[in-house]
Amino acid sequence: MGVNLGEIIQKKEINLESLKNKKIAIDASQTLYQFLSSIRQPDGTPLKDSNNNITSHLMGISTRIPNLIEKGLKVCFIFDGKPPALKVYETEQRESRKKVAEKRLKQAKKEKDTELMLRYSKQTSRLTREMSQEAKELIQAYGIPVIQAPSEAEAQCSFMCEKGDVDYVGSSDYDSFIYNAPRIIRNLTLSSRRRLPSGIYISVHPEVIELKDVLKSLDITQDQFIALSILIGTDYNPGGVKGIGPKTALKLIKQYKSFDELFKESKAEFDWKKIYAVFKSMPIMKNYQLKWSKVDQEQIMKILVDKHEFNQERVENNLNKLLNIKKEQEQSSLDKWN
């Protein structure tokens, strides 16, 4: 879901070329859900093989991720581990919303309303354990590091960025700032064009946001930023305090000197201290390895073509293009040292 901070945070549009040679830790689950939601047939049906296995996420990995490699980006993917106990309610709510969407999708199909079919089908996306595992295998086959976080992937990404092992956190929302991520890139793995509900297509560009700039522009501390996020609503208290949006929350954060007073006066109906403690003590793995390796063509063909019936010629062409570019990149690196 993510903290709804878009209206009070300034973003800077960039192009992919400016990220050449930069290391980026990407929240894998968010990205895979994006692929499952956006890569679909016109009527909303996800891509599938003849055995009815959904392949939209694999299509996303095999097309958009190589594009990042070709631009010279060094990406790695971080997968979620065990969620905090406080997230159970949000998980249940998400499943409930999917079931409602499934009912509406069924009705839209009866009425042959393709616009509604597309809208509701996107809301029914599910990422199974098997799909995640296969995504890991395909990502690794492209020579990209995969790290399994002990809990929330965004916390792990943020730690890696704060430590300096990666330059940016790739995420679709702002939650990584709660975990002290120095820099976030949004829209990194999205298509360069997005269709609005009105049917109009708009251009989508990567956006860079720096935590120090956010805190400076809002004139708050990191701890106040956490409290601000809790007021608005996080994955551990969806919806936050009723009637309080980002601008009001920012005003309240500056008005009250203590968080106890802040949450008491705002009539919060949740234990803010428990949520705050989860953010401050999220488990992360300190002993990890970031190692980029060669593309395993055989494994990619096995997963995409042999198992899921992707078009062999198209996969081979994309692979050859990627391999040629990687060869050029390696030669360019060698030339610099000669």
N, C-alpha and C positions, 0 to 999 in steps of 0.2 A: 504494500500500500504506500508506504513512505510518508514522511512528514510534509505537510502542505505548506511549503515556505516560498513557493515560486514568486509570489507577488511582492515580497520584501527583499529578495536577493537579486543582486545585479549579476548578469551573465555576460561573458565575452565570446562572441562567435569567432571560430578559427577554422582553418582548413586542415585536412589530414596531412598535407605536405609539411606543415610546420611541426609535426610530431615525429618526423623522421629520427630514428635511433632512440626514441624515448621508450622507456619501459612502463607498461600499463597493466595493473592488476584489475581484472574484470570480474564482476559478480556474475558467476556462471548462471545461476538460477534465473536471475532477472533477464539475462540475455536470451536464454532458452525459451522463457515465457514470451518474450518479444517475438521470437521467431515463430512460435506456435500460434500466436495471435495474429501476426501480420502476413505470414506466408500461407495463403489459402486460395482456394478457387473463388471465382466471382460470387458464388452463392454462399460463401463462408465455409465450405467443406475443407478440412485440412488435407494436405497432400498425404496420400497413402500408397502402399504397395499392394500387390494382388492378394496378399494375405491379411489385408486390412490393418497393417501396422502403420501408425502415423509417422510421417517422415519430414514434416515441415521443419522441425528443429535441425535435422541432418542437412536439409537443403540450405538452411541459414548458415550453418557451420561451413559447408562446402563452397559457398559463394561469397558471403560477406567477410568471413575471417581471412581467407586468402587475399582479399582486397586490402586488408590492413597490413598484411605481410608485404604485399607488393609495394605499398607506400613506405616501407621501411620501419614500421612500428614493431616493437618487440612486446607482444601481448602474452599474458599468462592468465589462466582461469582459476578462480577460487570457488569451490563448491561448499554449500552449506552443510553443516554437521547437525548435531542434535539441537533443536530450538529450545530456548529458555521456557520454563514451565508457564511463565506469564503469557506466552504467545499462543497457548492452546485455544483461548477464546477467539482470537483473531482468525486462527486456522479454521475453527468451526464456522465462523461467520462467512469466511471465503467460500467454504463448501456449500453453505446454505444459499449464498448468492448464485453459485454455479447451478444449483438445482432449480432455482427460480428462472434463471436464464434458459435452462434446458426446456422448461415448460413453455416459455415464450417462443423459443426456437421451433418447437413442435407445432405451435399454432401458426407461426409465420410460414412454415413449410406447407401447411394445409392451405393457407391463403396465397401461396406462391409469391410472397412478398420478398424478393431477393435482397432488398436493402435492409430489412429487418433481420433476415436470415444471416446476413453478413455480420450485423451488429451483435446479435445474440450469440452466434456461434463463437465469436472471439471471446465472449465472457465465460465460455464453458471449458476453456483450455485447462488441461491437467498435465503435469509433468510427473510421470511415474518413476519409480526407482530404476526400472529397466531402461527407460529412456535416458535418464541421467547417466547411467553406467555406460551405455553405448555412446553417448555424447562425449564422455571422458575419453573413451577409446579412440574416437575419430579425431578429437582435438589433439591428443598425443601423437596420432599418426601424422599430423601436420607438423610435428616437431615442436609443439607448443607445450610449455610446462603446465601441469595440473596440480593444484594443491587442495587437499581435503581439510577444510577448517574444522576445528572441534565443535564450533557452534555457528554463529552468524558469519557469513562470508564477508559482509561489509566491515565487520570488526577486524577480521584478518587482513583484508585489503588495506585498511587504514593503518594498521600496525606496520605493514610492509612499506607503505609510503612514508610514514613518519620516521621509520628507521633508515630510509634512503635507498632501499633495495629496488624500489620502483619509483618512477617520477610522478605517476598519477593513479588515481582510483577511477576505474571506468564504471559508472553507475547511472541508473535512470532517475534516481531521486537524490535527496540531500542528506539521507540518514548517516552517511559516512562521516559527515562533519561532527555528528554527535560523538563519534569514536575518535575525534581529533585528526581526521585525514587532512593533510596540508592542502591538497589539490584534488579536485574532482573534474572528470570529463563526462559530460552528458551527451547522449545521441551518437555515441561512437559507433555502435553496431547497427544503427537503424538504416533503413534505405534512405537514399538522398532525396527521395520524394515521398510525401505522405498524403493520403487521401482524407480530406475532411468529411464529416457526415453530410455536408452539402453537396459532395461530389467533386469539389474543387481540389486540385493538387497543389501542395505548397512545398517549397524547398526546405530540407532539414539539414542543418549544419551542426557540427560538434560545438559544444560550449564548454569553456573552461571557467571554473570558479575557484578562487583561493580562499581558504579559511581566514587568513589574516585580514583580507580585504572585507570579508563578510562581517567579522567581529568589529572592524574599524568603522564600517559604514553604519552598522546598527548601534555602535557605541556600547557594546556589552562584552562580558567575559565569556570564556569557554563554558564555565559552569552555568552561567545565565542562559547560554544558548541551549544547553540541555534542558533547563527548566522551561524555557520558551517552547521547545519542541514538545515537552510533556503537556503543557497547557493546550497546545493546538491538537495534539493527538499523535500517538506513535503506534507501532504494531503491538505494543503491550497495553495501550489504553486507547483503542480506536475511537475517534471522534473527539477525544480530549474533553475539555470543559465545555459544556453546552453553551453556545452563543459567543464563544471567544474564538476569533479568527487571528491570523498572523499580526495584523496591525494593533489590535486591542491587546494581544498577548505581549507585544513589545512594549507597549505603554505601561502595562501592569508590572512587567519585569523591572522597569526603571523606577516604578512608584514605590514598591515595597523593598525594604532592606533585607528581610529574611525570607527564605523560601517557605518556612512554616507559615508565616503570616500571609504570604502570597497565595498559597494554595487554600488556606483557611478562608480568606476573604473572597476568593474566586469561587468558593463552594464546590471544590473538586470532590467528586464521589468515588475516588479511588485512592489507594495508598501510593502517593507520589514518591515516597522514600524507597519503596521496593523497586519501582521502575527506574528511579535514578541510580540505585545500587546495581541494577542489571547492566545499565550502560557503562558504569564505571568499572565493573569487574567482569566484563564479558571474556570468556576463555578464548585464548588465541594460541597458536602454535608458534613457538620461537625457533624451533629447529627444523627449518625447511630448506629445500634446494631449488634454485631457479636455474635450470639448465635447458637451453634451446638446442634441439638436435636436428638431424636431417629428416626430410620428408620421407615417410614410409609409403611408397606408392602401392606396394602390394596390399598392405593393410587397408588403405583407403579404397582401393578397387574391391576388396573383399567385402567391406561394410556397405559401400554405396551400390556397387553394381551387382555383385554375386548375391548378396542378402536382400537388398531392398530395390533392385531392378531400376536403378538410375540409368539414364542413357549413357552407355559406355563411351561413345565418341565424345560426348560433351564433357564427361568427367576427365577423359584423357587429355582433351584440349585444354581444359582449365589447369590440369596438373602440369602439362608441358609449359604453359605460360608462366605458372608459378615457379617452376624449376629454373626456367631461363632467367627470370628476374632475380631469383636468389643467387644464381651463378654470377650475374652482373654485379650484384651487391657485394658478394665475396671478393670478386676481382677488384672492385673499387676500393675495398678495405685494404687489400694487399698492395695496391698501387700507392696508397697513402704512406705505406711503410718503406717503399722502395725509393 
